[in-house]
């Protein structure tokens, strides 16, 4: 899926414009920080794991009737979400 322009970048994720109005692509990064961002590192696979954990939690919330922003997992690092 093609990403649009970068909307936001934080410590753990990057948000890009999605393919349709009102959607975004959420990319999970491997960056790790500690001590209020004083210590920075890369943890290989962290983004992949965080994506799967996020998908699991959000799917469970959706199943019990709590609406979330998740539309679907796109790949190992990215989700399509509602804005």
N, C-alpha and C positions, 0 to 999 in steps of 0.2 A: 504494500500500500504506500502510495506517495505521501510524504510529509509536506506540509506547507511551511510557512515561515515559523521561526522559533518565537513562541509567545512568552516563555518564562524559563529560567534555569535556576534551580535551587541546589542544595547539597546532595540530594538523592535522586532527583528526577529532572527531566526536561519535558516541557509541553510544547507541542507543535500544532499548528492549525490542522484540523482533520479534513477528510474528503468532502464532508457536507457541512452546511451551516449548523452551528450549535454543537459541533463535535471537535474533539482534539485527540491527538495521539500522545500518550504518556509513555515516555522512555525512562526506564529504570537504570541508573548508573551504578558503576562498581566503586564509586568514591566512598570513603569512610572518613569521618572526622571525630575528634574527641577534644575535650577541654575547651568548649566554646569555640571550636574551629581553629584552635592553636596547633593541633596536630592533625595532619592530613595524610592519607594513604589510599592505595587502591587495593581492594580485596577482590580477586578474580572470582567471578560468579555471583557476587553479592546482588547485582541487579537482577539476574535471572531468578535467584531465590526470592527476593522481595516481590518480584512480579507474580510468582506462583502463590506466595502467601497472601498477597493482596487479592488475587483472583479468588482464592479459596474463601477468604473471609467475606468478600463482597457477594459471591454467589450464595453463601449460606444466609446472609442477610436478606437477599432477594427472595430466597425460598420461603422465608418466614414472613414475607410481606413488607419488609423494610426496603424502600426504594433506594438505590444507590446510583452513582454516576457510571458504573461499568456497563458497557455495551458488549464487548467481547475481548478476549486475549488475541492479539494479532500474531505474536511470535514469542520467542523466549524472553524478550526484553520489553515488549510494548503491548499496551492496551489501547483500544478505542474507547473513548469515554464521552459522556455528555457534558457540556459546559453548563 
